[in-house]
């Protein structure tokens, strides 16, 4: 049976690193276009650092895409246990004087590969309860390559299914 592989859309919405690399790919080019329209005199200077940034973003996006695809295609599925939840709230003051809150959600998972125990901290794009990760000690499937067991992905986060419903 062939492993399920997440789509580009699923990776974009569920992997913050992948999403950031994509934004690094097109963001500098949009900035270059805006500067070219507003002040054409600086176009060459701005292009000297925006184009390399976009190329770096494209290369990193391709690497991350291939990493996720190959891990889901060639990797193994292991049972992991939800050990700890961390919610980090950062308050920042914007230019108008009002405060805004940025929330980051991390979970620590424990799992065994070839008799060795691993614990990894994983950042989630949304609160854990949206992915049916509700209580410490809960088990769910993780996907990893045996050659690099510290690089782990939560299977149901990327494939958009509810882990509390048994597979058919």
C-alpha positions as CSV (number, residue, x, y, z in Angstrom):
1,X,0.0,0.0,0.0
2,X,1.3,3.4,-1.0
3,X,1.7,6.1,1.7
4,X,-0.5,9.2,1.5
5,X,1.4,12.3,0.5
6,X,0.2,15.8,1.5
7,X,-0.8,18.2,-1.3
8,X,0.9,21.6,-1.9
9,X,-2.2,23.3,-0.3
10,X,-2.0,21.1,2.8
11,X,1.7,21.8,3.2
12,X,1.1,25.6,2.8
13,X,-1.6,25.8,5.4
14,X,-0.1,23.3,7.9
15,X,3.7,23.9,7.7
16,X,4.8,27.3,8.9
17,X,8.3,26.9,7.6
18,X,7.1,26.0,4.1
19,X,4.7,29.0,4.2
20,X,7.5,31.3,5.2
21,X,9.8,30.1,2.4
22,X,7.0,30.7,-0.1
23,X,6.5,34.2,1.2
24,X,10.3,34.8,1.0
25,X,10.0,33.8,-2.7
26,X,7.5,36.3,-3.8
27,X,7.7,39.1,-1.1
28,X,10.9,40.7,-2.3
29,X,9.7,40.8,-5.9
30,X,6.5,42.5,-4.8
31,X,8.6,45.0,-2.9
32,X,10.8,45.6,-6.0
33,X,7.7,46.2,-8.2
34,X,6.3,48.6,-5.6
35,X,9.5,50.6,-5.4
36,X,9.8,50.6,-9.2
37,X,6.4,52.2,-9.5
38,X,6.9,54.7,-6.7
39,X,10.6,55.6,-7.2
40,X,12.1,54.1,-10.3
41,X,15.5,55.6,-9.6
42,X,16.1,53.0,-6.8
43,X,15.0,50.0,-8.9
44,X,18.6,48.7,-9.6
45,X,19.7,49.1,-6.0
46,X,16.6,47.4,-4.6
47,X,16.9,44.6,-7.2
48,X,20.4,43.8,-6.1
49,X,19.1,42.4,-2.8
50,X,15.5,41.5,-3.6
51,X,16.3,39.1,-6.4
52,X,18.9,37.1,-4.5
53,X,16.4,36.9,-1.5
54,X,13.7,35.5,-3.9
55,X,16.1,33.0,-5.3
56,X,17.0,31.8,-1.8
57,X,13.3,31.6,-1.0
58,X,12.6,29.5,-4.1
59,X,15.5,27.1,-3.4
60,X,14.4,26.7,0.3
61,X,10.8,26.2,-0.8
62,X,11.9,23.4,-3.2
63,X,14.1,21.8,-0.5
64,X,11.3,21.9,2.1
65,X,8.7,20.6,-0.4
66,X,10.9,17.7,-1.4
67,X,11.7,16.9,2.3
68,X,8.1,16.7,3.3
69,X,7.1,14.7,0.1
70,X,9.9,12.2,0.5
71,X,9.3,11.8,4.2
72,X,5.6,11.0,3.7
73,X,6.4,8.8,0.6
74,X,9.4,6.9,1.9
75,X,9.1,7.3,5.6
76,X,7.7,5.1,8.3
77,X,4.7,5.7,10.5
78,X,5.3,5.4,14.2
79,X,3.1,6.0,17.2
80,X,3.9,9.1,19.1
81,X,2.6,10.3,22.5
82,X,1.7,13.9,23.3
83,X,3.8,14.9,26.3
84,X,3.6,18.6,26.8
85,X,1.8,21.7,25.4
86,X,3.3,25.2,25.2
87,X,1.4,28.3,24.3
88,X,3.6,31.4,23.9
89,X,1.9,34.8,23.8
90,X,4.0,37.7,22.6
91,X,2.7,41.3,23.1
92,X,3.9,43.9,20.7
93,X,3.1,47.6,20.3
94,X,2.5,48.9,16.8
95,X,3.1,52.4,15.5
96,X,-0.4,53.6,16.4
97,X,0.2,52.7,20.1
98,X,-2.2,49.7,20.4
99,X,-1.0,46.3,21.5
100,X,-1.4,43.1,19.5
101,X,-0.9,39.5,20.6
102,X,0.9,36.9,18.6
103,X,0.3,33.3,19.7
104,X,2.6,30.4,19.0
105,X,1.6,26.8,19.8
106,X,4.2,24.1,20.5
107,X,3.8,20.5,21.5
108,X,6.4,18.0,22.6
109,X,6.0,14.5,21.3
110,X,7.7,11.3,22.4
111,X,8.3,8.3,20.2
112,X,10.5,5.2,19.7
113,X,12.5,4.4,16.6
114,X,14.6,1.2,16.6
115,X,14.5,1.0,20.4
116,X,15.7,4.5,20.9
117,X,13.5,7.0,22.6
118,X,13.1,10.5,21.1
119,X,11.4,13.7,22.2
120,X,10.8,16.5,19.8
121,X,9.2,19.9,20.0
122,X,6.9,20.7,17.1
123,X,5.3,24.0,16.2
124,X,1.7,23.9,15.1
125,X,0.1,26.6,12.9
126,X,-3.1,26.7,15.0
127,X,-4.1,25.7,18.5
128,X,-3.7,22.0,19.2
129,X,-7.4,21.3,19.8
130,X,-8.1,22.2,16.1
131,X,-6.0,19.1,15.2
132,X,-7.8,16.9,17.9
133,X,-4.7,17.1,20.1
134,X,-6.5,17.5,23.3
135,X,-4.8,15.9,26.3
136,X,-1.4,14.8,27.4
137,X,-0.7,11.1,26.9
138,X,-2.8,11.1,23.7
139,X,-1.3,8.9,21.0
140,X,-1.3,9.7,17.2
141,X,0.7,8.8,14.1
142,X,4.0,10.4,13.3
143,X,5.9,10.2,10.0
144,X,9.7,10.1,9.8
145,X,12.6,8.6,7.9
146,X,14.6,6.0,9.9
147,X,17.8,7.7,8.6
148,X,16.8,11.0,10.3
149,X,14.5,10.2,13.2
150,X,14.6,13.7,14.7
151,X,12.8,15.2,11.7
152,X,9.3,14.2,12.4
153,X,5.9,15.3,11.1
154,X,2.4,14.7,12.7
155,X,0.6,12.7,10.1
156,X,-3.0,13.9,10.7
157,X,-2.0,17.6,10.7
158,X,-0.6,17.4,7.2
159,X,-3.2,15.0,5.8
160,X,-6.3,16.7,7.3
161,X,-8.0,13.9,9.0
162,X,-9.4,13.3,12.5
163,X,-7.1,10.9,14.4
164,X,-9.9,9.9,16.8
165,X,-11.8,8.2,14.0
166,X,-10.4,4.8,13.2
167,X,-9.0,4.3,9.7
168,X,-11.0,2.1,7.4
